[in-house]
Amino acid sequence: MRKLTYFIACTIDGFIGDPKGDATSTYRYVAGEYLDYLKTEYPETIAAPGRPVVGLDPDAENQHFDTVIQGLNSYRIGLDVGVTSPYSHLRELVATRSLTESPDPNVELIADDLVGRVRELKAEDGPLGIWLCGGSTIAGELIDEIDELIIKTYPQVYGSGMPMFGADFEPRDFELGAVRTFDNGVLVRTYIRKR
C-alpha cells in the first residue's frame, strides 16, 4: 500500500495562503540551506520550470513521490503563465469540476470521487508514494486518506487566511517523527498517522 503524504508549506499559525490562497510572501524562505535540503531530499516537489532556476538537474531522480495531486487553484498558478504540466516528472492529477478537458496529456482531471481515485492510487504497487500538494479544500476531502504530514513551517504569522485543511471539526491523531530546523527559521516536521 502506497502512502498519501500531505507535503505542505504553512505559516506559524497554520495558514497555507492568504484568504485568497496566495502564499508568495513565504517564497523568500526557499533559499540557502533549506533550498539545498529540498533539492536533495525532495527534488520532485520542485516544479519542472523552476528546476534550472534553482540549479537542480531537470532529470533529478524522484526520492519520495511518483504522483502529485493538487486542486485547481494550486494548478492554476502554472496554468496562468502557460505551464500545463508543472510537475512533468511526476504523474499529475488535478481535482476540479470546472476544467472539463485536460490542457496536457500528462495531467489527469478528477471531477468526481476523489477519495475513490486516491484509494486506487494507494493500492498500486511501487516504491514511491503520492504527494498531496494542496490546497485546503481537497486536503479536507482527503483528510482520512492522509498517511503522513510533512509540514514546512515558515517563520511568518498571517492572522487569517486559507487553513491547511478545509474540513469539519474532528480530532485525528498523528505521531511526531522527524523534526528539522534551518538557519533561516524554517521548521520541517513529519507526522505519521495513527490508525
Order of alpha helices (4+ residues) and beta strands (2+ residues): beta-beta-alpha-beta-alpha-beta-beta-alpha-beta-alpha-beta-beta-beta-beta
